[in-house]
Amino acid sequence: MQSNDNEALLGVARAGVGIIAGGDWMMKKSLDCGNLQRALPEWQLDSDAGVYLVRPGAEMHRGASPLPQ
């Protein structure tokens, strides 16, 4: 998925479609209330990085599923 709308990317990640990479400024509220979980806590973006959503290809997508607890 490509979008210039950070909220759209965040919404797709909240729906469980993929992993989003973005700044704490954008994801803090969702992380704090449990709508998102950190997938790679030891990894950080550079300060000049963009916002990215990584998801499986369409042939692998079977709908959103809950994250393991």
C-alpha positions as CSV (number, residue, x, y, z in Angstrom):
1,M,0.0,0.0,0.0
2,Q,1.2,3.5,-0.8
3,S,-0.3,6.6,0.7
4,N,0.6,10.2,1.5
5,D,-1.9,10.0,4.3
6,N,-0.2,9.0,7.6
7,E,-3.6,8.4,9.3
8,A,-4.6,6.0,6.5
9,L,-1.4,4.0,7.0
10,L,-1.9,4.0,10.8
11,G,-5.5,2.8,10.3
12,V,-4.4,-0.1,8.1
13,A,-1.8,-1.1,10.6
14,R,-4.4,-1.0,13.5
15,A,-6.6,-3.3,11.4
16,G,-3.8,-5.9,11.4
17,V,-3.0,-5.7,7.7
18,G,0.8,-5.1,8.1
19,I,3.6,-3.5,10.1
20,I,4.0,0.3,10.1
21,A,7.2,2.1,10.6
22,G,6.8,5.7,11.8
23,G,7.7,8.1,14.5
24,D,6.5,8.0,18.1
25,W,4.7,11.3,17.4
26,M,2.3,9.4,15.2
27,M,1.9,6.1,17.0
28,K,2.2,6.9,20.7
29,K,-1.5,7.1,21.4
30,S,-2.2,3.8,19.6
31,L,0.7,2.1,21.3
32,D,-0.3,3.4,24.8
33,C,-3.9,2.2,24.4
34,G,-3.0,-1.2,22.9
35,N,-4.3,-0.7,19.4
36,L,-0.7,-1.3,18.1
37,Q,2.1,-3.5,19.5
38,R,5.8,-3.0,18.8
39,A,7.0,-5.7,16.4
40,L,10.7,-4.8,16.5
41,P,11.4,-2.9,19.7
42,E,15.2,-3.0,19.3
43,W,14.9,-1.2,15.9
44,Q,14.5,2.5,15.3
45,L,14.0,4.8,12.3
46,D,16.6,7.4,11.5
47,S,15.3,10.9,12.3
48,D,14.9,11.8,8.6
49,A,13.0,8.6,7.7
50,G,9.5,8.5,6.2
51,V,6.5,6.5,7.3
52,Y,6.2,3.0,5.9
53,L,3.7,0.1,6.0
54,V,4.9,-3.4,5.1
55,R,2.4,-6.1,4.4
56,P,2.2,-9.5,2.6
57,G,1.4,-9.5,-1.1
58,A,-2.2,-9.9,-2.1
59,E,-1.7,-13.6,-2.7
60,M,-0.8,-14.1,0.9
61,H,-3.5,-11.8,2.4
62,R,-6.4,-13.7,4.1
63,G,-7.8,-10.8,6.1
64,A,-6.8,-9.3,9.4
65,S,-5.9,-11.5,12.3
66,P,-5.2,-10.6,15.9
67,L,-1.6,-10.2,17.0
68,P,-0.2,-12.8,19.4
69,Q,-0.3,-11.8,23.0
